[in-house]
Amino acid sequence: MKIAVFPGSFDPITNAHVDIVARGQRLFDKIYVAIGRNSTKKGYFNHDERLAIIQEVFSTQQGAVVAAQFEGLTVDFCREVGAQYILRGMRSAGDFEFEKAIALNNAVLAPDIETVFLVSSSGLSHISSTIIREIIINGGDVSTLVPEAVVKAIVP
């Protein structure tokens, strides 16, 4: 069974994230959408809210997509769940340099775990959680950028 971990803060999960997971399902039997817990970061949604949103977004996937949280190194979480792959999305050349550095370090820490990059689909590469948070905080409409579960969770 090919298992991947798609790690991130997912604050909030976006349509671009959902697209990466959907495309990743063609490659992997199971994908963990894994929220990395970072107690030093203050997010728009807390960790439990993010987990609930992700569970709702992928509720029809019947075990093929699993929402999870983890602390520590992504490669350690991969070992914990038996994942052989880390799935990452890339929007731009700038993302590539950052992601490449992380992938190379992960390869040193866990040579048995491969990082797989998927380039953002056309029309989604402009979407980032950081920008989404700013739009939400300033009262803008994000309904075309995020899943319905995120829109429902936004407190006016």
N, C-alpha and C positions, 0 to 999 in steps of 0.2 A: 504494500500500500504506500503510495506517495503522499507524504504529509508535509505541508508547508505552514510556516508561521508568517503572518503579515503583521509586523509590529508597528506601533505608532502611538501617538497621543490621542488621535481621533477626537479632537476637541474643537469642533464636532466632526463626526464622520461626514464626508461629502459625497456628491455623486461621482467624483473622480475616484475616490476610494472604492465605492461600490463597483465601478467599472473595472478596476484592477482585480477585485475579487472575482467578478463574473468571468473575466478573461482567464484568470488563474485557475478557475474550475475546469477549464479544458486541459490543463496540465497536471493537476493534482486531484487526488481522491478526497482529500480533506484539507481544509484551510482553517487555521486558528487566526481569527482577527483579534490580536492580542494588544491590550492597552498596557503600555509600560507605565508603571506607577513611579512618579517622581514627586516626592513630598515637597520639594523646593519650588515647584511650579504651581501657581494659582491659575486654574483654568476657568473657563466660563461654566462648563458643566463639571461636577465632581466625578470621581472615578465610577461610583456606583450608577450615577445617571448615564454616563457614557456607556457602561456595560449594558444597562437596560435598553438604551436606544439601539445599540448594535444588535442585541438579541431580537428586538422587534424588526429591525431592517432585514435580518436574515432568517426570520422565523419560519419561512417556507422551505428552507434548504435541507431540513431533516437530517441533521448530523454531518452534512458535507461541509458546512460552515459553522464554526463554533466560536462564540464570543468568550474571551478570557481576559484575565488581568495577570500581570506578573511584576515582580520586583527583581532587580539585578540585571545580569547580562542576558541578552536575547538568546545567545547560544546555549546558555544553561536552561532556559525555558524550552528551547527546541529539544534538548536531551530529555527533559522531564516528560514531554508529550510524545516523544518518539519521532519528531520531525527531522527530515533529512535536508530540508530546504528553507531558506528565508526568502520571502517574496517582497519585492520592493517596487514601487512605482517611481517613475522619473518624469518630471514635467519639462526640464530644460537642461542645457549644458551645465549650468550652475549646480543643479541637483546631482549631475553625474559625478563631479569631482568630490562632493561631500559623500555621496553614497559609495563611491569607489574606495575612499579611505576607510569607511566603516567595514565594507566587505573584505578588504585586505586584512584588517585587524581581526575580523571574525574568522577568517581563514587560518590565521596563526593560532587563534584560541581553539578552533574546532575545525581541523582540516576535513573532517567527514561531513560537514554541513555546507552545502553549496548555496550561494546567493543568486537568485534569479531576478533580473530586472525586466519590467514591462514599461514601455514608453506610454505615457498618457495618450488616450484616444484624442483624435482631432475634436476640437470643441470643448475639451475639458481641461486642457493644460493650464488655463488661467486660474483654476480654482485652487485655493489653499485654505486650510483651516484658519490660519492667522487672519487672512483677509475676511473670511466669513465672520469671525468673531468681531472684527471692527464694524462690519456692516450691521450685525445684530445689536451691538452696543449703541450704535448711532441710529437705531430705529429703522434701518433699511429692510427691504424685502429680499430674503434669501431663498424663497420657495423654489426657484429654478436651479439652485446650486446644491441643495442638500435633499436627502430623503425626507418624506413626509413625517417620519418619526421625529426628526430634529425640529421641524417646523412646529409640531404639536408640543414639544418639550420647552420651547422658548417661552419664557415668562415675560409678558409685556411690561 
